[in-house]
Amino acid sequence: MQFKILIQKEPEGAYTALVPRLPGCITYGETIDEALAMSKEAIGLYIEELKSRGEGIPDDSETLEYNLTLEEV
């Protein structure tokens, strides 16, 4: 399974990690590596919960990703 993870640097210096494909799956880390490790753990727990409820597990294996840069208006 593949999951996209968005990492944002917070003003205080830590990092927030969001997993868009799994609503509410958000975690934090003091470093990018820590945020990634915490994301892996959070995804695992999220998947366990979905399985326990008999729900399907969405992933990003068919998701295309693009970055679009716009000039300031």
VEXRO-260169 format. One record per residue (C-alpha): residue number from 1; chain; x, y, z. Coordinates in steps of 0.5 Angstrom, whole numbers, plus 500, padded with zeros to 3 digits. Example, Ala and Ser with C-alpha at 12.3 -4.5 7.8 and 13.67 -1.06 7.14 Angstrom:
REM VEXRO-260169
> nr	kette	xx	yy	zz
> 1	A	525	491	516
> 2	A	527	498	514
END
This chain:
REM VEXRO-260169
> nr	kette	xx	yy	zz
> 1	A	500	500	500
> 2	A	502	507	499
> 3	A	500	513	502
> 4	A	502	521	501
> 5	A	504	524	507
> 6	A	504	532	507
> 7	A	509	535	512
> 8	A	509	542	514
> 9	A	514	546	518
> 10	A	511	549	524
> 11	A	513	556	527
> 12	A	516	553	533
> 13	A	520	549	529
> 14	A	517	542	530
> 15	A	513	538	524
> 16	A	506	537	523
> 17	A	505	530	518
> 18	A	498	529	515
> 19	A	496	523	511
> 20	A	490	526	506
> 21	A	488	519	504
> 22	A	486	517	511
> 23	A	482	523	514
> 24	A	484	525	521
> 25	A	491	522	521
> 26	A	495	527	523
> 27	A	501	527	527
> 28	A	507	531	529
> 29	A	515	530	530
> 30	A	521	535	532
> 31	A	524	533	526
> 32	A	522	531	519
> 33	A	525	524	520
> 34	A	521	523	527
> 35	A	515	526	523
> 36	A	515	520	518
> 37	A	516	515	523
> 38	A	510	518	527
> 39	A	506	518	521
> 40	A	508	510	519
> 41	A	506	508	526
> 42	A	499	513	526
> 43	A	498	509	519
> 44	A	499	503	522
> 45	A	494	504	528
> 46	A	489	507	523
> 47	A	489	501	518
> 48	A	488	496	524
> 49	A	482	500	526
> 50	A	479	500	519
> 51	A	480	493	519
> 52	A	477	492	526
> 53	A	471	495	523
> 54	A	471	491	517
> 55	A	472	497	513
> 56	A	476	498	506
> 57	A	483	501	506
> 58	A	484	506	502
> 59	A	491	508	499
> 60	A	494	512	494
> 61	A	497	507	489
> 62	A	493	510	484
> 63	A	493	517	486
> 64	A	497	522	481
> 65	A	501	528	484
> 66	A	503	534	481
> 67	A	506	541	484
> 68	A	503	547	481
> 69	A	507	554	482
> 70	A	503	560	480
> 71	A	506	567	479
> 72	A	504	572	484
> 73	A	498	576	482
END
